[in-house]
Amino acid sequence: MSDTDVDPHHPLRAMIGRLEALGDAETVDLRMLLRAFGEASFVPALTVPAILVVSPLSGIPLFSTICGLSIALISIQIVLRRRHLWLPGFILDRRVNGPRLKRALARLHRVADWIDERTTERLRIFRHRPLSWLVPVACLICGLAMPFLELVPFSSSILGTAVIFFSISLLARDGLFVVLGLVMMGIASTIPLFVLGQITGA
């Protein structure tokens, strides 16, 4: 299965639908979620932990850290142009409750539909080198930052949203979502600075 097996016209809702179907099981691990898209589907694999960290599941302790490490490792492999995805066992074995996963993903339906309805081929400049490297490098930065920002409210979810936008830009060939992803990264970077300012100013 390749990245093109995800509907380019409704990429986000299609992915959420596949993940949601796995929620009928009592427990679901990340290995099962990634297997739904195949070993060579790097962009969907990048999107899976981003969707999870944006969902209400991000409230689980260390969940954002696991998702961030997954995003970082997948991004590195995209940069290195690996043919098959590899993740360590301690990440792949991370489990969540199936029904809870299904409920969390169901809350994202309207947002996913709203985003999908606005995707089209734009700003093709981001598909060509050297700008084509911008998306995986930006995703790598987002993933590495998540473990450090887990204790800062909303930061990981905002970075997860950025990664989703970057992934959509690749799946739907819509360069506008690269710009939106960079904007979300900028917003996320201001939150820890604001928190630090509040602490030092107290």
Secondary structure, 3 states (H helix, E strand, C coil): CCHHHCCCCCHHHHHHHHHHHHHHCCEEEHHHHHHCCCCCCHHHHHHHHHHHHHCHHHHCCCHHHHHHHHHHHHHHHHHCCCCCCCCCHHHHCCEEEHHHHHHHHHCCHHHHHHHHCCCCCECHHHHCCCHHHHHHHHHHHHHHHHHHHCCCCCHHHHHHHHHHHHHHHHHCCECHHHHHHHHHHHHHHHHHHHHHHHHHHC
